[in-house]
Amino acid sequence: MSKNKPVSLARIVIATSVGNALEWFDIAIYGFFAVYVAKHFFPASSESASLLLTFGSFGASYLVRPLGGVVLGAYADRRGRKKALMLSVALMMIGTLLIAVMPGYQRIGVAAPIAVFVARLIQGFSAGGEFGASTAMLIEHAPHRRGFLASWQFATQGLSGLLAALSGFLLTQWMTPAALSEWGWRIPFFFGLLIGPAGLYLRRFLEDAPTYVEAAHAQSPVREVFGHQKLRLLISIGALTVSTAVNYMLQYVPTFAIRELHLPASNGFAAGIVAALILTVVTPFAGLLSDRIGRRKQMAAAAVILAVSSYPAFAYMGRHASVASLFMVVAWFAVLKSVYFGALPALMAELFPVSTRATGMSVGYNIGVTVFGGFTPAIIVWLISATGDKTSPGYYLMFTAVLSLCALAGAGQRRPRMVAA
């Protein structure tokens, strides 16, 4: 390993990125194509009710993510990062296949939404173990470049969003609205199935880092995390809050553009492309910066700016419903998110020792994503429907930013000893 360290690191980044890209591509396309999924699988008396059912299924599937984090995270800590990564990408492929081929409600009735819900549960369980195992794999192979290496975990989420938004934009350009609504929305799901075998193939050649192999493995990582590392767990959940809320708000952008700003669907997807491109490019630089100036300082600055600017940004977009305002607001949030979450995975990894790292990160990450991420689109739909105010999502983002700042402050005042290995 040491003789070919640069090559090995590149291989590790690519292998973890491909699998992670599949995980988040599937999540992104479900959010981006929610309008079409709603029509096929969750018909209701009103468009808002149909969307609430769709995003409710999207959010409910996140309830199983903590379970996936516990099971697959503990599996990664006890049996190895590689084995857990192979299992997670295989499960994600099964969930994607079910959604891609499932007949609609008109053909098989209530079995259609039930099957989609089951598929989302499988995907949620799989994604629950991906973050902890892949981030641990990355940083344990390069402890001296944790921020930069771990940032690729989130950069690939941006790449997945880019591919999903690009697919939506191209489909809206190449297909008629009727064809896209009838069957074209399934194309991205089939494309996601092509990513899976590549991820499985590349991950076969991964090896666990010497840091993990030589470490003492906890007999019960879950019991250790919940019994003796509760403060670390709470800090990891709180630090994640604003990042995941912004992430899923950006995935709601195409639906927001269509329903609230009354813009063509292609404009919503184009804005998603801009956001995803920023997240993909800026995040690794943010990770590199965090290695130099410190994680908490960088994240706190981004969170403060998010808290201050969230409501004005939505108010501006609501008063000036145009393509330009949509792009400006989306780009602004994407830049701030990149700066914040480029440092986040390394900070979370440093909270836990090697013996419980995958479990601690998986559980913390998935509790945070479940509570403040998966239900974000449904919360936004509900806020706008209940208040009639298009700017109401700004209040939600302000709330999550304050929670993350409290977690970062707590990490500074009662900071657990950060792990060196």
Residue, then its C-alpha position, 0 to 999 in steps of 0.5 A: m500500500s505505501k509504495n503506491k500510496p497516491v494510486s491507492l488513494a485515487r482508487i479508494v476515492i473512485a470506488t467509494s465515490v461510484g457507490n456513493a453516487l448511486e446511493w444519492f443519484d437514486i435519492a435525487i431523482y426521486g425528489f426531482f421527479a416527485v411530480y411524476v411519481a405522484k401521478h403514477f403511484f400516489p393519485a389523490s383528490s388534489e395535487s398538494a395531497s398527492l405530493l404530500l403522499t409522495f414526499g411522505s413516502f420519501g420521508a417515511s423511508y428515512l425512518v429506516r435509515p437509522l436502523g440501516g446505520v445501526v446494522l450496517g455501521a456495526y457490520a462495518d466496524r466488526r467485519g470491515r468497511k469493504k464488506a459493508l460497502m459491497l452490501s450497501v450498493a447491492l441493496m440500493m440496486i434492488g430498490t432502484l430496480l423495483i421503482a424503475v419497473m413497477p406498474g402504476y396505480q391505474r394498472i395494479g391498484v394499491a399494490a403500486p404505492i406499497a411496492v414503491f414504499v417498500a423499495r424506498l425502505i430498502q434504499g433507506f436501509s442501504a443508504g443508512g450504512e453507506f456514509g459511515a463505512s465510506t467516510a471511515m474508509l476514506i479518512e483511515h487511508a489518509p489521516h493527514r488529509r482528512g478534510f480533503l479526502a472526506s469531502w469527496q463523500f459529499a462532493t459525490q452527492g453533488l455529482s449525483g445531483l448534477l446527473a439527476a438534474l441534468s437528466g431531468f433537464l434533457l428529458t424536458q427538452w427531448m420529450t413531450p410533457a405527455a411522454l415524460s409524464e407517461w414513461g420518460w421519468r423512468i429513464p433516470f432510474f434505469f440509468g441508475l441501475l447501470i452505475g451499480p455494477a460499476g460500483l460493485y466491481l470497483r469496490r471488490f478491489l478495496e482493502d481496509a486500512p491498516t489503521y482499522v485492521e490493527a485496531a481493537h474492535a469493539q464487541s458491541p459498537v452499538r452499545e459502546v456508542f449509545g452507552h459511552q459516546k452519547l455526547r459525541l453522537l448528539i454533536s454529530i447530529g446537531a452539526l449535520t442539521v442545517s447541511t441536510a436541510v439545505n440539501y433536501m431543500l435544493q432537491y425540492v427546487p424543481t417542484f418549487a419552481i413549477r408549483e410556486l413560481h409557475l416556471p417551466a419544469s426545465n428551469g427548475f432542473a436547470a437550477g438544480i444543475v447549477a446547484a449540483l455543479i457548485l456542490t461538486v466543484v466547491t466541496p473538495f476545496a472546502g474540505l482542503l480549507s478545513d485542513r488548514i483553518g479548522r473545521r468548526k471555524q469554517m462551519a460556524a461562519a457558513a451557518v451564521i450566513l445561512a441563518v441570516s440570509s435564508y428568509p431574505a433569499f426566499a422573500y426575494m425569490g417570491r417577489h421576483a419570480s423569474v429564472a434569474s432570481l431562482f438561479m441566484v438563490v439556488a447558487w447562493f445556498a449551494v455555495l454556503k452548503s459546500v463551505y459548510f459540509g466540505a468540513l463536516p464528514a471529517l469533523m464527524a469522523e474525528l468524534f469517534p475512535v476507529s472501533t466505533r467510527a462507522t457505527g457512530m457516524s452512521v447512527g448520527y448521520n442517519i438520525g440527523v438526515t431522518v429528522f431534518g432531511g428526509f421530511t424537509p420537502a414534505i415540511i416545505v409543502w406543508l408550510i406553504s400550503a398552511t400559510g400561503d406564504k412562499t417564503s416560509p421555507g426560509y424560517y425552517l432553514m433559519f431554525t436548522a442553522v441555529l441548531s447547528l450553531c448550538a451543536l458547534a458551540g457545544a463542541g467547543q465548550r464541552r469538546p470530546r477528545m478528538v481522535a488522532a487515528 
